[in-house]
């Protein structure tokens, strides 16, 4: 990584849904808060507004409504070391076209901002094709994090693709999302109903209404994912010295090396 890179712009441009994007983003935010890393978030998913509804510190801005809005987003990226942007699941074409038209990679590089593309190891063809397009367009101007979610997709099928090998050649890092019990997710929804508001896993785990066994399930999930995110912090952060709080060594398990 070039010393000039003092910011990371983390986003998933891939056309894919129901693969765990929201849980991953939520856990990434949980890790950044735990680690004490300053970050900003932008919610550009007008249909769901998941991040802005669950995290008051994250603002909504519809960057895919028009090219003007997209350019405005790129021109006003916050100055925090890490910026997370949540785009709609089916906006790959619009994003790549505008990224290319306005030479966004060059614009960000001049500002010392390096993109990090989140690629989900999806087993549907649309997601795989869009991931291949992302890699072809960004090349070595981006870092890549492959997220395996065995509960939603078969990683063994994804790992057979030439795309997977090309991502590895591009230096992609990998993590695995552990499975959360269906009952735990149902109990989180019960907490949300009681509050009449969206709740994060972290909020639900602290709620006295959540049964203890489900709280332990969430904590186990979070500990495993946080340990993996710390393991790949060199691509998620412009400088790993930004980490103020680290995971205990005993929790550094399942770090996602496939």
N, C-alpha and C positions, 0 to 999 in steps of 0.2 A: 504494500500500500504506500502510495506517495505521501511524504510528509505534509504536502499541501492540502491533503484531505482532512478537514477539520469538522466535517459533518457527515452523517449518514442519513439517506432518504430511503426508508424501508417501506416497500409496498408490494402487493400482489396484483400484477396486471393480467394474470392468467384467467381465461374464461372457464371458470369452474365453480360449482356450487355444492353445498352439502358435503364438504370435505373437512370441515373443522376450521374454516377461516376465522370465525368469530372467537372460538375458544383459543385458537393460537394467538390472535391479536390481544385478547384479554390477558392471557398468561404472559405474553411479551411485556405488556404494560405492568403487570404485577412484578415481573422480574426487574424491570427498570426502576420501579419504585423501591423495591427491596434493596437493590444495589446502590441506590442513591444517585442514579444517573439522570441528569436533567434531560427532559424530552418534551416534544410538542406533538399533538395529534390533530389530524384533519380528517373529518368524515365526509366523503364525497359520494356516499351511497344514498341517494335520495329516497329509494324505496324502503330500505330497512332502517337506516340511521342507527345502526347497532352501537357503534362506538360512542357517538355523542349522547345517546339515550342512557348509556350505562356509566359514562365517565363525564362528569360535569366540566372537567378541565379541557375536554376535547370539543372543538367547535365544528359546526357543519358548514361546508361550502361545496356547492354542486359544480365541481370542476369539469364534469363531462357533459354539462348542459350545452356548452358551445365551445368553439375554439378560443373565443375571447376569454371565457372563464378559465380554460385550461392554462392559457398563457399568463393570466393573472395569478393563478396558483403558483406557477413556476417562478414568477417574478417576486412573489411575496412569501417564500418559504421561511418560516421562523428561524431564528439564529441559534436555537438550541443544538447541542451536539448530535442529538438523534431526533428525527422527525418521522412519524408513522402516518401513512396516508391509506385510508380504506376506500378503494374504488369498487364500483359495482362489478358483479361477477361476470357480466357479459360485455364489458367495455373494451376488450383487448384491441379490437380493430381501430376504434376511435383513438385510444391512447397511443398505440404504436404509430398511427398515421400522423398524429399531431407531434409526437415526440420527434419523428423524423423531419417533418415539415419545418419545425422551428429549431432544429439542431439542439435539442434540449440537453443531450449528453455533453456537448461542447459548452453550453451555457453553464451547466452545473459544475463541470470541471473547472471552469474559469473562476467559480465562486468557492472552490474547494469542497464541493458537495459530491459524494459518491453514492450512487444508487445501490440498494440491496434488493434484488428480486427474490421474492418468496415463491418457490415452485412447489406445488403439492403433487405428490406421487399418485396422481389420479389414474384410474383404470379406464376412464372413458376417452374416446378418441378426440372429442372436441377439446378437452383439457390438455391432452397430449400435443395436439397440433398447435394450440395457442402457446404452450410452453416452448415448443420448438421455434416458433416465430419470435418469441421474446429473446431466446438465446441467440438466434441468427442476427437480430437487429442490435442487441446490446453488445454481444461479444465480450471483449475484455474491458469494456467501459463500466461494467457492473460486477458486484459480487453476487453470489447465489447461495440461497439456503433451501435445501430440499426438505420438505416436511412430510414424513411418512405417518399416515394415520390408519393403522390396521383395522380400526373399527369401521372405517368408511371405504377403504380401497385396498386392493391386494398389491402390496409393494413388490412381491415377487414377479408380478407381470410387468410392472413399470421398470424394474431393474433389468429386464431382458431387452429393453428398447435401446436402440442406438442413441436416442436422446439422453438416456441416463448416462451412458458412457461419455457422451459429449459434454454433459454437465460436469462430470467428474474431471474431465480433461481441463475444463474451464476453472477448476479449483473449488467447485461447489462443496459446501459443508452440509451435514445432514443431522436431523434429529428425528426422534420417534415420539409421537404422542401416545402415552399409555391409555388404556381403555378406562373410561369412567363408568361405573355401574349405572344401568338404566334407572334403577330405583333412586340413585343419588340425583340424577338429572330431574327426575319427577319430583323429588323433595325440594330441589332448588326452585322449581316452578311453583310449588306450594308456598314457599317463602315469598316469591314474587307476587303471588295472588294476595297474600296477607298484607303485603306492603302496598299493593296496587301500583307497582312500579317494577321496571327491570332491575335485576340484581346480578352482580358478578359472582363468580364462584367464591371469590375471596369474601365478599359481603355475606353470602349465604353461609359460609363456613363459620362466621362469627355470630350468626343469628341463633338465639336460644331455641327457636322452633325447629331447627335442623337436628335430626337424630344424631347421636354421637358417632354411630358407625358410618354415616354418610359424611360427616365432618372429617373423619379419618380418611375416607376414600378421596375426598378433595385434597386434603393435605398431602397424601401420598402422590397423587397426580402432580400437584404443584411442585413438590420437592424434586421429583424426577425430571420434570421439564425445566425447572430453574437450573438444576445442575447441568443439563445439556446446553442451555442457553449461555451459561457462564463458560462452558467448554468452547463454544463457537463465538465468544465475545469479540475475537479479533476481527470478525467481519461485520458484526452488528454495531460496533462502537468505533469511532475514529481513533480512540486511544483507550486501551484497557485499564489505564491508570485512573480512569473516571470511576471505576468500581470502588465504592466505599465499603460495601458489605458483601461478603462472599459466602457461598454455600459451604457448610462444613464438609471436610474431605470425605467423611463417611457417607455423605449424601451424593457424592459425585459418581452416580451410577447411571447406566442406560444412557450414555452420552451421545448415542445416535450414530456411532460408526457401524455401518452396515457391512 
